[in-house]
Amino acid sequence: MDPGMDPAMNPAMKPAMKPGPSPVPIARTTPNPLRTTIDIAPIDPKVTAFHARMPAYSPTMLFDVPMLATQLGVGRLLVKAETRRMGLPSFKILGASWATYRAICEHIGYEPEPWRNINELAANLEHLKPFKLATATDGNHGRAVAFMARLLGFSCHIYVPKGMVEARIQAIRSEGALVTVVDGTYDEAVARSAQEASDRCLVVSDTSWEGYETTPARVIEGYSTIFHEIDDAIDASGLRHPDIVVIPMGVGAFMAAGVSHYRANAGKAVIVGVEPLDANCVQVSALAGEITAVQGPHNSIMVGLNCGMPSLTAWPRLSKGIDWFASVDDEAACQAMRDLAAVGIVSGETGAAGLAGFEALIRDDDFRSSTDLANATVLVVVTEGATDPEHYEQVVGRGHETIGRVITAVRA
Ligand SMILES: Cc1ncc(COP(=O)(O)O)c(C=O)c1O
């Protein structure tokens, strides 16, 4: 707890009001039958230096959460809170910004140096206009691409699946983007956005398909900054590096960055991938032995994870590098949101999936017997803040702005 903080004054210390009795969460946990040794190509070290030139860049917080560690029966629980990143409520801007930059470099055939900040980069790219960025999204990636387009003075067209919550659509529009709601799933929105590619429009997708793999690979590279920041915070504080790493998965791009980091130099951390039960395409693919589509509709409240197909570019790292899968239902995500709120971390539905998956996994006897949980340092990445504030309040019992922090950062 922060020194000097009076627990009685802190709303996060009071139990969250629940709207009613919660059903028991349902989960499917399995080891990865495809796990094998994997050769990892090092990620371009220029990525983090690039992010340092982005507006409002600073490392996000890594929290040590003893209360939750005790509740879960693990030695230490570290939470990397990607709830605010360069002014946006998720980590996605790290991938979107680097991938956009690299796609532009490839489009013009050179690096538009020198530039020290985004305004100078925009000035160096003035000659491209009129110019457009496009992508599909289930929320955060699209907003991040729209944010990049606005900073560079480009127009932007974002395709979203049917049923996306209005607050998330408005957030993308607030970046100045045109939003088209596709009458179908996220995967159908991806197919629609791909048709935008032209001399005057770059498609900056975080998922990949045959013939479209370079930009999604850059998105994965962009996420590497998160793991470097975690290493820096751990090294600066003298803590142990994680024995177990828990990462939520949609198309698996973020997980691919995690695998690259934690499997480099034959790294042995146990890697856990978490998905919604009805969109668990990575788990289903691993159990099938090959990429396999999970048919929609995908209606989980973990909207960022509502994907029916793993990314082709990510797949080799997902299939070979992950140790355990946990697919969870919406109630598990809600419970994890409340557990995070109780320690002062505001997480949206998708953001809480990692903790939800770990809470499910520790009920799996095979997992428990394969791991020394009591002495393990567990890292959970919370990937998103309250992107649907109304639903957050329904789930947690109070508004996200009233949540007060009762933990301290490993390194501020
Ligand atoms: C908040 C959040 N967390 C996790 C993910 C999963 O990332 P990926 O699709 O790269 O697996 C997403 C994807 O949109 C997301 O928005």
The ligand as an SDF file (V2000), in Angstrom:
LIG
                    3D

 16 16  0  0  0  0  0  0  0  0999 V2000
   -6.8650   -4.9790  -25.0440 C   0  0  0  0  0  0  0  0  0  0  0  0
   -6.3900   -6.0920  -25.8850 C   0  0  0  0  0  0  0  0  0  0  0  0
   -5.7170   -7.1000  -25.3070 N   0  0  0  0  0  0  0  0  0  0  0  0
   -5.2630   -8.1390  -26.0280 C   0  0  0  0  0  0  0  0  0  0  0  0
   -5.4930   -8.2080  -27.3910 C   0  0  0  0  0  0  0  0  0  0  0  0
   -4.9920   -9.4070  -28.1520 C   0  0  0  0  0  0  0  0  0  0  0  0
   -3.9810   -9.0540  -29.0320 O   0  0  0  0  0  0  0  0  0  0  0  0
   -3.7410   -9.9920  -30.3200 P   0  0  0  0  0  0  0  0  0  0  0  0
   -4.9260   -9.8300  -31.2120 O   0  0  0  0  0  0  0  0  0  0  0  0
   -2.4830   -9.4860  -30.8710 O   0  0  0  0  0  0  0  0  0  0  0  0
   -3.6520  -11.3740  -29.8160 O   0  0  0  0  0  0  0  0  0  0  0  0
   -6.2050   -7.1800  -28.0260 C   0  0  0  0  0  0  0  0  0  0  0  0
   -6.4700   -7.2200  -29.4660 C   0  0  0  0  0  0  0  0  0  0  0  0
   -7.1760   -6.4080  -30.0210 O   0  0  0  0  0  0  0  0  0  0  0  0
   -6.6700   -6.1000  -27.2560 C   0  0  0  0  0  0  0  0  0  0  0  0
   -7.3640   -5.0930  -27.8070 O   0  0  0  0  0  0  0  0  0  0  0  0
  1  2  1  0
  2  3  1  0
  2 15  2  0
  3  4  2  0
  4  5  1  0
  5  6  1  0
  5 12  2  0
  6  7  1  0
  7  8  1  0
  8  9  2  0
  8 10  1  0
  8 11  1  0
 12 13  1  0
 12 15  1  0
 13 14  2  0
 15 16  1  0
M  END
$$$$
